[in-house]
């Protein structure tokens, strides 16, 4: 090692290349991503649908939810249809039919928030010709989901009123509605 370099620190690109070449000789070529996480998710999906010993079987296999034949014995086919997991916060979601089988046209990667909006207990509301979860409507209009739900359930408001009326603060409206301003003119 050349003088002036700290012990154990490489000093040239050439020595780095030699070290990497030595590692490849003993440990094999650098690995290409093997989709370990996706493979684990695929195995868990099959277990909850096919294995009565699986803790989740009662929610899936016992209810008749199956894995399509294409994916049953081929991880490669599963990965080809679903694609790699976008991030560590994504998991499989059966959508648009939450009670349907695991098959290419009924599955997606989704976050916990998105999946929570695809549950049977999720309250939905129709507004302007679209049906969405109340939480999604509330988010779109900058309101708390609980406020919108209470306005509809307890106060009997229409979806239009519940979503377009600004929240109050201490009994006072934070800002005036456009309809009340037009009456002042």
Secondary structure, DSSP 4 states (H G I P E B T S, - for coil): --TTSPTT---SHHHHHHHHHHHHHHH-SPPPP--HHHHHHHHHHHHHHH-TTSTTGGGTGGGT--B-HHHHT-HHHHHHHH-S-SSTT-EEEE-S-TTS-B-GGGEEEE-HHHHHTTSTT--EEEETTEEEEHHHHHHHHT--HHHHHHHHHTT---HHHHHHSPPEETTEESS--HHHHHHH-
